[in-house]
Amino acid sequence: MPWKIPIGPIGLIGPKLSFVELYIYGPMASDLSDHPTNVGGVYAKILKLLWSGEPVPSDELRDHVGQPEWARRTRELRNEFGYPINVFIDRGTTYYQLTGHMPLFATRRRPYFSKADKSVILRRGGPKCAICKLRANGSSMEDVEQTLMWDHRIPFDKLGDTVASNGQLLCRNCNNLKKQACGTCVQEGCDGCLFAYPEKSANIVVIELDDDALARAKSEAAQQGITVQEVISKLIKRHTLPVKVETGSWTFR
């Protein structure tokens, strides 16, 4: 099967600036096995779907994998196991495409933050969760680790380094929320992510929804073509901002 690697968009200068998508085409290696041999479980499931080399839409991959963190597992195959999986967007749809059957490098081992790195992270942010500000019961390393967890701002599966500058402290609830968000994230970078850099915004509020409320919020978001966060923000503004009525006075509803 042929493979296709996106290398665009490229700007073309003429009467006006326009962009085109450029691709490199080539054959899949023909002398390799017809299935992955060095991974199992969900990783093998992902690779078997991608094995032909044809682009696979993200929705199809998500449904095939059948677990919430399908996007993270796919990134791990690329960034930790070395499989050449390209991600590109075509007409608003994200596609995943395997361009070879052999890993490009040896498996990356997930390291832990060193004691020195932990000390820097603790001094920089204090003994509290970077998101919800939950404080540990003390300031010693032992006290901190009973309540908080050492987190990679940019996840390891997105090639985040295990160094102090990429570390932060999170409580278990916020760490789980970040893990869930990262697990379904299809963005290649983390620069604009408030889970990765919560200090960039003073307006972060963690809201826990039950299954029914979350389902309704997702449905409303899909109908309006906006995010769940935007739905909730609009709902709050609707019920707290002053609204002008016919009498000319202001009231809240």
C-alpha positions in Angstrom: 0.0 0.0 0.0 1.3 3.5 -0.7 1.9 5.9 2.1 1.5 9.7 2.1 3.4 12.2 4.3 2.2 15.7 4.5 4.9 18.3 4.3 2.8 21.4 3.8 1.0 23.8 3.8 3.3 25.8 1.5 2.7 29.5 0.8 2.5 30.5 -2.8 3.1 34.1 -3.7 1.2 35.4 -6.8 -1.7 37.8 -7.2 -2.5 36.8 -3.7 -1.1 34.6 -1.0 -2.5 31.1 -1.1 -1.6 27.7 0.5 -1.4 24.2 -0.9 -0.9 20.9 0.9 2.2 19.0 -0.3 2.8 15.3 0.2 5.5 12.8 -0.3 4.3 9.5 -1.7 6.1 6.1 -1.4 5.5 2.4 -1.0 5.0 0.6 2.3 7.9 -1.9 2.9 6.9 -5.2 1.4 9.4 -7.5 3.2 7.9 -7.0 6.6 5.4 -9.1 8.6 1.7 -8.5 8.2 1.2 -7.6 11.9 3.0 -5.9 14.8 5.2 -8.4 16.7 6.8 -6.3 19.5 3.7 -4.9 21.2 0.4 -6.3 22.5 -2.9 -5.2 23.9 -4.3 -1.9 22.9 -1.0 -1.0 21.1 -1.4 -4.0 18.8 -5.0 -3.1 18.2 -4.1 0.4 17.0 -1.3 -0.9 14.8 -3.4 -3.6 13.1 -5.9 -0.9 12.0 -3.1 1.3 10.7 -1.0 -1.5 9.3 -2.1 -1.1 5.7 -0.7 2.4 5.5 -4.0 4.0 4.5 -5.0 7.2 6.4 -7.5 6.4 9.2 -9.9 9.1 10.4 -9.6 9.8 14.2 -13.3 8.8 14.8 -12.7 5.4 13.2 -9.5 4.9 15.3 -11.3 6.0 18.5 -14.2 3.6 17.9 -11.8 0.8 17.0 -9.7 1.2 20.1 -12.7 1.4 22.4 -11.0 3.2 25.3 -11.0 6.8 26.4 -7.2 7.4 26.1 -6.9 6.2 22.5 -5.1 9.3 21.4 -2.5 9.0 24.1 -1.9 5.3 23.4 -1.4 6.3 19.7 1.2 9.0 20.6 3.0 6.5 22.8 3.4 4.2 19.9 5.0 7.0 17.9 7.0 8.8 20.6 7.9 6.0 22.9 7.9 2.8 20.8 9.2 4.6 17.7 6.5 3.7 15.1 6.3 6.2 12.3 2.7 7.5 12.7 1.9 10.7 10.9 -1.0 12.9 11.9 -2.5 15.4 9.5 -5.8 17.3 9.0 -7.7 17.2 5.8 -10.9 19.2 5.4 -11.3 19.4 9.2 -10.8 15.7 9.9 -7.8 14.4 11.7 -6.1 11.4 10.1 -3.5 8.9 11.5 -1.3 7.1 9.0 1.4 4.5 9.6 4.3 5.1 7.1 6.4 2.0 8.0 6.3 -1.2 9.9 9.6 -0.9 11.7 10.2 1.3 14.8 12.6 4.2 14.0 14.3 4.1 17.4 14.6 1.9 20.5 11.8 2.2 23.0 12.0 5.3 25.2 11.9 4.4 28.9 9.8 6.7 31.1 12.1 8.2 33.7 11.1 9.7 37.0 11.9 13.2 38.3 15.1 13.3 40.2 15.3 14.5 43.8 17.0 17.7 42.6 14.3 18.3 40.1 11.6 17.8 42.7 13.2 20.3 45.0 13.2 22.9 42.2 9.5 22.2 41.3 8.6 22.5 45.0 10.4 25.7 45.6 9.0 27.3 42.4 5.3 26.5 43.0 5.1 25.7 46.7 3.5 22.7 48.3 0.1 23.0 46.5 -1.7 21.8 43.4 -0.9 24.1 40.4 -4.5 24.0 39.3 -6.9 23.9 42.2 -4.4 25.1 44.8 -5.0 22.3 47.3 -2.2 22.4 49.8 -0.2 19.6 51.2 -0.3 19.1 55.0 3.3 20.2 55.3 6.2 21.5 53.2 8.6 18.5 53.4 9.0 16.2 50.4 7.3 13.4 52.4 4.3 15.6 53.3 4.0 16.8 49.7 4.0 13.3 48.2 1.2 12.1 50.5 -1.2 14.6 48.9 0.3 15.7 45.6 1.8 14.1 42.5 4.7 15.0 40.2 3.4 15.8 36.8 4.9 16.4 33.3 3.5 19.7 32.0 4.1 18.4 28.5 3.3 14.7 28.7 6.1 12.2 28.2 4.1 10.7 25.3 4.2 14.2 23.6 8.0 14.2 24.0 8.0 16.2 27.2 11.3 16.0 29.1 11.6 14.8 32.7 13.3 18.0 33.9 12.3 20.6 36.5 11.2 23.1 33.9 8.6 20.6 32.6 7.4 19.6 36.0 4.6 20.7 38.3 2.6 19.4 41.4 -1.0 18.3 41.0 -3.5 16.8 43.4 -4.8 13.4 42.5 -8.1 14.8 41.2 -6.5 17.4 38.9 -3.9 14.9 37.8 -6.7 12.6 36.7 -8.6 15.4 34.9 -5.4 16.3 33.1 -4.7 12.7 32.2 -8.2 12.3 30.8 -7.8 15.5 28.8 -4.4 14.5 27.4 -5.8 11.0 26.6 -8.3 12.3 24.1 -6.2 15.4 22.9 -5.3 15.3 19.2 -3.3 18.6 19.3 0.4 18.3 18.6 1.5 21.0 21.0 0.7 22.1 24.5 1.5 25.8 24.5 -2.1 26.9 24.9 -3.2 24.2 27.3 -4.2 25.4 30.7 -3.6 22.0 32.2 0.1 22.2 31.2 0.5 25.9 32.1 -2.2 26.8 34.7 -0.2 29.8 35.9 -1.0 31.5 32.5 -4.6 32.0 33.6 -6.1 33.2 36.9 -9.5 32.1 35.8 -9.3 28.3 36.0 -12.2 26.6 37.9 -12.4 22.9 38.1 -16.1 21.7 37.8 -17.1 18.1 38.3 -20.2 17.1 36.3 -22.1 13.9 36.8 -22.6 11.6 33.7 -26.0 13.0 32.8 -24.9 16.7 33.0 -21.7 15.9 31.0 -23.7 14.1 28.3 -26.1 17.1 28.0 -23.2 19.6 27.9 -21.5 17.5 25.1 -24.7 17.3 23.1 -25.2 21.1 23.4 -21.6 21.7 22.4 -22.0 19.5 19.3 -25.2 21.2 18.3 -23.6 24.7 18.6 -20.2 23.7 17.2 -18.4 24.8 20.3 -16.5 23.2 23.2 -18.0 21.9 26.4 -16.1 24.6 28.3 -17.7 27.3 26.1 -21.2 25.8 26.8 -20.7 26.0 30.5 -19.2 29.5 30.3 -22.2 30.7 28.3 -24.6 29.1 30.8 -23.0 30.8 33.7 -23.0 34.2 32.0 -26.7 33.7 31.1 -27.6 33.2 34.7 -25.4 35.8 36.4 -24.9 38.8 34.1 -27.4 41.7 34.3 -30.1 41.7 31.7 -32.0 44.8 30.7 -35.8 44.5 30.9 -38.6 46.6 29.4 -38.8 48.9 32.5 -35.3 50.0 31.9 -34.0 48.6 35.1 -31.4 45.9 35.5 -32.0 42.6 37.1 -30.4 39.2 37.3 -31.8 35.9 36.2 
